[in-house]
Amino acid sequence: MGLVEDILAGSERSAAKLITRVENGDLEAYGALSLLFPHTGKAHIVGVTGPAGAGKSTLVGHLAVSFAERGKKVGVIATDPTSIDGKGAFLGDRVRMKGAEKRNIFIRSMAHRTYPGGTAKAAAAAAYIMEALGKDCIIIESIGAGQSEKDLFFLCDTVITLFTPDYGDEIQLLKAGLIEIGDVIVVNKSDKPGADDAVRDISVISALKAGSNGWNVPILLTRADRGEGVDGLVRTIEEHWQSLSKKEKRSTRKKLQTEAFLMALLKEEAWKVISARLVESPIFKKALRDIRSGKTDPYSAVERLLTEMEEQWTLR
């Protein structure tokens, strides 16, 4: 396949075309991915997550430049939320990544498209394509969706959790579910009041994860708008990558990630198949009528739907 050969030869234009085809659900594109997959598995994939407004895009732009200055071949995957009404997305990450653009770093923005994992559904495919393209450091920026960000772990070797000094109280931190997935925690906007207090509070909570897999989670201060603290963050990211190598845990982590992401994609694709058949089926329409008329409740309706689907359908 010419597109595959072009990507392996380093054509970013061909890589962009294939990513677009994957986003559009082109089945032939999945065939191309299968040919590229043997050329993946060695790149360092770094995820950046955190609440909206924490400065993720700005930090990712500086990280990309810093890694490039260290001789890395860098790719960036930036995910923007999709509008519930219009199904569109702003895709404005490049506004905050001018430095990376000037270095001709390959940046791919993609719409979230309601995928529940905080990253675009095609993000994994884009990472594989970038790696086959020759990128040895790939940075994935999530939309910052709280608990759903756990799926970012399925894609990344190192996860950066980003907060600001006004993150909220300790209970909100625990509810967000972001602490537990972070391999490195960053308090951005360090010039704001309360930055040192935030580091102290987060340190107490993250101590629950201290020593997990032989890695003590560090908490760093940055000011991404000025690039302050970025070099130290890059060094810490590289230390985490090296720790995975030294303890021979990288391959084990990769296997767990692959299995988990396979299940996530399977659930997504299975739901597409089921929902397409379900919404037009008589059993679904009857369930809706019964709920609207008060004859049944949603929980009972779901149980009955599952039973009837099992009896009447075969998924092929």
Secondary structure, 3 states (H helix, E strand, C coil): CHHHHHHHCCCHHHHHHHHHHHHCCCHHHHHHHHHHHHHCCCCEEEEEECCCCCCHHHHHHHHHHHHHHCCCCEEEEEEECCCCCCCCCCCCHHHHCHHHHHCCCEEEEEECCCCCCCCCCCHHHHHHHHHHHCCCEEEEECCCCHHHHHHHHHHCCEEEEEECCCCCCHHHHHHHCCHHHCCEEEECCCCCCCHHHHHHHHHHHHHHHCCHHHCCCCEEECEHHHCECHHHHHHHHHHHHHHHHHCCCHHHHHHHHHHHHHHHHHHHHHHHHHHHHHCCCHHHHHHHHHHHHCCCCHHHHHHHHHHHHHHHCCCC
